[in-house]
Amino acid sequence: MSNITIDFTKRTGKIKPMNAGNNGPKIPCGDQTSGNFDTYKMIHIPYARLHDANLSTAYGAPHTVDVRAIFKDYDADPEDPANYDFTRTDILLKSLARVGTEPFYRLGGSIEHNPRKWFTCVPPDFEKFAVICEHIIRHCTDDWANGLNMKITYWEIWNEPDLDPDDSINKRNWQGTAAQFNELFCIVFSKLKTSFPHLKFGGPGTAGPIRPGWSDNFFAALATQGLKLDFYSWHCYAYDPGFIVECVENVHRYLAEHDQPQAESILNEWNYVKGWSDEWVYSLKHEAGMKGAAFVLSVMLACQKKPLDMLMYYDFRVSCAMNGLWSQGYFDIQKPWYSFWMFDKLARLGTEVESFSDDNEIYVGAASDDRGRKAVVVCAYSDDDNFGVRKPVISLKGVSDDEKANLTVRLLDEGHDATDIPFNIDGEAISFNCNLPRRFALLIQSVI
């Protein structure tokens, strides 16, 4: 038996944006009946990172977001608005505004697996590149070039410049050397932070949490220039939530040790991945099923309690095989969509309360608001595909008799899509007559 306890009398902080992700809904057309606009809006994604948007025709590829997709001729005058093409980027940004999601803008290029590269090449002039980025920001957040005047707080400089070594024959994200990237980053960061002190700048979206050698040199370059990041972004794919938690704690320590304790730690690419070669297809299949759903929700609940400022699932792109929330082509919602729907119940209440599980494969989170509304989310996850069952007992402290009389429990598992199930309540304890499967999620709320 597993024991889970929640104490609504003890507030522990704010629910953090653990339910952010990469990219937005399929851009609605006409009557908005095509795509996933409505079901994307329903789960209230707080931030959408715009990396790899330029790989999807649904967002206007190859003319969207990436610096070289907007400013196509590097010999042109960066001060002239006529040299920028914001058409498809503006449509994407306005679509995000319509679903209530704030963009998290990645400056640079989408990953390029093909032998020829267009968007991840080394800019011929780093200072000019910084000026181009400055004008993109002025257009998006101000009125330059018929600007959008949108709220876009986070601006990330590049993506995974560390993915391939300097001597690689097929670099995918940065065609130059590590030393060249460090120079570019420092120039761009300094220019943009000076021009927009009220916005947050950081990066570089490393392919791993901390890359031996590469990360040390990157942070040494920041120290030489006296630069303080607003945020440090990094990536981690795994099949064990505990591994991701370990990486979160390692990054937190590393930032403090390298004189960047003020930097927010943002894990802005993550998902269930068992392996990148023989187990890749297995991973894709399970990302869209109950295993993927339980993994996703477990990671969100675990990281809420750890020194991490934001989680950004990869990927909400409707054309991406790693999008577990919606089926491709039909946009039907899949099991992981309910994981985000459940976490949203906590996020909308806003204040985390104390919660604990004595089972290291069961994760829990709980929240309340100033009106006294309460919610609990419990998730069980194991990567083991062998059959197994669980029998949890959930104790609720600080819940009135009226609230107990009006509790609902919704179950997500292989046979239930967040549907109501019967339960027993005795004093503070909620239990179930039946065993629950090895992977499940529960949402407990009072209808008062």
HELIX and SHEET records of a PDB file:
HELIX    1   1 PHE A   37  MET A   42  1                                   6    
HELIX    2   2 ALA A   53  LEU A   55  5                                   3    
HELIX    3   3 THR A   57  TYR A   59  5                                   3    
HELIX    4   4 VAL A   67  ILE A   70  1                                   4    
HELIX    5   5 PRO A   81  ASN A   83  5                                   3    
HELIX    6   6 THR A   87  VAL A   99  1                                  13    
HELIX    7   7 PHE A  126  THR A  141  1                                  16    
HELIX    8   8 ALA A  178  SER A  195  1                                  18    
HELIX    9   9 TRP A  214  GLN A  225  1                                  12    
HELIX   10  10 PRO A  241  GLU A  257  1                                  17    
HELIX   11  11 TRP A  280  GLU A  287  1                                   8    
HELIX   12  12 MET A  290  GLN A  304  1                                  15    
HELIX   13  13 LYS A  335  LEU A  349  1                                  15    
HELIX   14  14 ASP A  401  ALA A  405  1                                   5    
SHEET    1   A10 HIS A 416  ASP A 420  0                                        
SHEET    2   A10 LEU A 407  ASP A 413 -1                                        
SHEET    3   A10 PHE A 440  SER A 446 -1                                        
SHEET    4   A10 LYS A 374  ALA A 380 -1                                        
SHEET    5   A10 ILE A 362  SER A 368 -1                                        
SHEET    6   A10 THR A 351  SER A 357 -1                                        
SHEET    7   A10 SER A   2  LYS A  14 -1                                        
SHEET    8   A10 PRO A 392  LYS A 397  1                                        
SHEET    9   A10 ALA A 429  SER A 431 -1                                        
SHEET   10   A10 ASN A 424  ASP A 426 -1                                        
SHEET    1   B 9 ALA A  20  ASN A  22  0                                        
SHEET    2   B 9 TYR A  47  ARG A  49  1                                        
SHEET    3   B 9 GLU A 102  LEU A 107  1                                        
SHEET    4   B 9 TYR A 154  ILE A 157  1                                        
SHEET    5   B 9 LYS A 200  THR A 206  1                                        
SHEET    6   B 9 PHE A 231  HIS A 235  1                                        
SHEET    7   B 9 GLU A 264  GLU A 269  1                                        
SHEET    8   B 9 MET A 310  TYR A 313  1                                        
SHEET    9   B 9 ALA A  20  ASN A  22  1                                        
SHEET    1   C 2 VAL A 389  ARG A 390  0                                        
SHEET    2   C 2 LEU A 436  PRO A 437 -1                                        
END                                                                             
